[in-house]
Amino acid sequence: MTEHCIIDTHTHLCDKDFDHDREEVILRAKDSGVCAIITVSEDLDDAQRNLELAEKYPQLKAAIGLFPTYLDLGAADEMISFIRKNREKLTAIGEVGLDYWKVKEENERELQREIFGRFIDLSLELDLPLNVHSRSAGRHVIALLLERRARKVQLHAFDGKASAALPAVEAGFFFSVPPSIMRSRQKQKLVQQLPLSCLLVETDSPVLGPVAEARNEPANVNIALTSIAELKKLDQQQVKAAVFENTCRLYEKIMSSPGVPGQPDKTPGSAVENK
């Protein structure tokens, strides 16, 4: 029987909160069964740091993007150039998207949509997955992704209703679940209503942990897996296998990385099911 590992699909391990013990954090993740960790960026400094960390720690897989509250076309173009230059080193483009919780003015939201659209187009050009932020903007993010014909998409820590998520499920997009599901009724309801075949796990370290004010870390991704299994009334190993298969379908590049065991089962009746 293939042993499936766990992949944390969205973290900020470049954050200064990890500067004093980053190596220990990565070792704890490995000891808890996490074989790969996708690190996303918010700006150019993060992007460069993620590339450096991925060179130092093979478990880390770099993603590069511009956080949606950076409302600057020049900064977006600079980031796009940096992504093109480093495309072979990247697992994904992210974190990018829309944030209507922080950005309230319509003219600023229009600029935000323009920048996000450029990153969607870039993902199609480079055939890289999008790691997407959609706080208080779920329907708008999904509408823009569908309009721009996005193909490979992860919606991280989606905060909308399942009804808003369904068009993305039908399009083959994925939704990642953080450990904060333990204390979030919204995320519990989302997991109950979405099919297992579209679910991934993440931590969004150092935030979205099981305890609101405590630092989160990738080892806690197991909490998300356990919660999914409990909410769907499924065996945890079945959920672990399904989530691994889902992750490998989106992040094919990770499968060729050192230290990532197992191959997704593509035969009928595999662990991925619509429960």
N, C-alpha and C positions, 0 to 999 in steps of 0.2 A: 504493500500500500504506500502511495506517495505521501511523504510528509510535507505539508504545505506550511510555508512560513507566513509571517505577517508583514505587510508593507504599510507604513504610516505615510499617507499620501499628501499630507499638508502640514508643514511645520515652519517655524522661524528659528532654526537653531543658530543662525548668525546673530541673533539678538544678544545684546550685552548681558542679559540675565544669565546666559550660559558661559560667559567668558571665564569664570573661575572654576568651572567643573565640567566643561563640555565633554571631555573624553570619558569621564565617569558616567555622564548621562547616556552617551552612546553605548558604553559597555552594559549599563543596566538594561537598555533597550534590547541589545543582543541576547542577554541572559533571559529575557522575558519572551523570546521568540521572534523578535523583530529583525528581519534580515536586510531591510532597505528603508530609508527615510528620505522622502522628498522634501527638500528645503526650498521655500519660495522666497522671493525678494519683494521689497516695497519700493526701492529706489536704486540708483546706480551703485551706491556704496554697498548696499546689500548684495547686489548682483555680483560684484567683484568678489565680495567676501564668500558668497556661496560657491563660486568656482574654486577659490582657494581651499575652502573646507572640503569640497568634493575630491580635490587632489590629495588632501591629507588623509581623509577617512573614506575608504571605499564604500562603506554602508550608505553614505550620503549621496543623493542624486539631485543635481542642481536644476532648479527652475528659475527663470528670470522674467520679471514683469514689473510694471509700475502700478502701485496701489491707486485705486480710483479717485482718491481725494487729491492727487497731484493733477491739478487742472492746468496743464501747460503743454501745448502742442510741441514746443521745442524739446521739452524733456521727453515727451513720448517718442519723437523722432530719433533722439539720441539713444533712447533705450532700444528702439527697433533696430538701429544700426548695430548696437552692441550685441543684440540677439543674433542678427545675421552673421556677424563676425565669429560668434562662439557657438553656432548651431550644433556642431558635432559633439559638443560637451554637454548638451542640454537634454533633460528628460521631458521638460514641458515649458510652456510660456505661462508665467504666473508669479505673483497673484495679480490678476487684472479683473475688470468688471465695472459694476456700478454700485454706488453707495448713496441711497436716498435718505439714509438716517442722518448723515453728516451734511450732505449737500442738498440744500433746500430750494435755492433759487433756480427757476426754470432755465435761464440762460447758462448757468453753470452746469446744470444737468445735460443740456444740449451738448456742451463741450465735452462732458464726461462720456456721453454716447459716441461722439465723434472719435475720441481717443480709443474707446473700447472697440469700436468698429475696425480701427486700424490693426489692433492686435488680433481680432478675429481673422481678418484678411491675411495677416502674417502667419497665423497658425495653419491656414490652408496652403499658403505658399511653401512653407517649410515642412509641412506634414508633422507638426508637433501638437500634442494635446494642449488644451487650455485648462488652466487651474483657476477657477472663477469665483470671485467675491460678488455677493448679491444682496447685501444687507438692506432690508426694507425696499428691495427693488426686484424681487424674484420674477414677477410676471414680465417686467420690462426687460430684464436680462434674457429671459428665455425667448421673448418675442424677437429681440435683436439677434440672438444666436440663430434662430430659425430663419429670419429674414436674410442673414448673411450666409446661410447654408453651412454653418459650422458643422464639423463632423465628429471630432474627438473632444469631448467636454466632460470636465468634472465640476460640479457645483458644490463648493465646499460650505459646510455648516449652513445649509439652506434654511432660512427662517420663515418661509412662507407655508401655505397650506398645501396639502396633498393635491387638491384640485388644481392649484397653480402649477404644480410640478408635473402633472400627467402629460402635457404636450412634450416635455423634455424626455420623459420616460419613453414615449412613443418614438421619439427621434433617436433613441439609443444613447442618451446622455446618462451620466452617473452622478450619484449623490453620496457624499462622504459624511460619515457620522462621527462626531467627537465624543469624548468621555463626559461632556456636560449633559449628554442625554439622560444621565442619572437624575438630574435636577431640572430638566426641561420637558414640560408636558407637550410643548409644540413638537419637539424632536421625537418624542415617544410616539405621538400620533402619526407623524410622518413615516416613521419606520413601520408601524403597524399597517399602514395603508399602501406603501410602495412595495413593489415586488423585490424579493431578495436579489434577483438578477441585475438590479441597477445600483446596489449598495456597495460602497467602499468604506474604509475606516480611516480616520485621521486623528490628530490631537490638537492641531493649531497651537502647539507649544510655542510660547509659555502660557497661553491663555486657554480658555474653554476646558479646564480640567474638572474633575469630579467635585472639587471644593472651589467655590467661586473666587476667592481671593488668593488661593495658593498657586505657586508656580506649577504649571503642567509640564510633562515631559513625555517622550515617545513610549516609554514602558507602559504608560497608562492606556495605550490603544487597546489593550486587552479588555478594559472596562467597556469600551464601545462594543466589542465583539460579544461579550457576555450579555450586555443589554439587548442587542439585536436578537440573540438566541432566545432569551427569556420572553421578549415581546412577541416573537413569532412562534414560540413554543416548539423550537427545533433544537436538536442536539448541537452543542457548541462546535464540535469538530466539523459537522456538516456546514455550519455557517462559516467557519474559518476557511474551509475548502472553497465554498462558493465565492466568498469575498476575494480570496486569492485569485481565482479564475477571472472574476470581474476586473480586478486590478491589472492582470496580465493582458486582458483584451484591450484595455485603454492604453496601458503603458508597456507596449510590446518591447521597447528598448531595454527595459529593466530585466527582461528574461535573459538577455545575453550578458548581464552584468555578473561579475564574480560574486559568489556567496549567496546567490538566490537559487535555492533548490526547487525542484519540482517543475512539472509542465502542466498547464491547464488541460483538463479532460474535455475534449471536444466531441465525445461520443454522446449519442442520445441517452437521456437518463442520468447525466452527470450531476454534480452537486449544485449547479446553478438551476434554480427553478423559480417559478412565478408565485411564490408564497409570500 
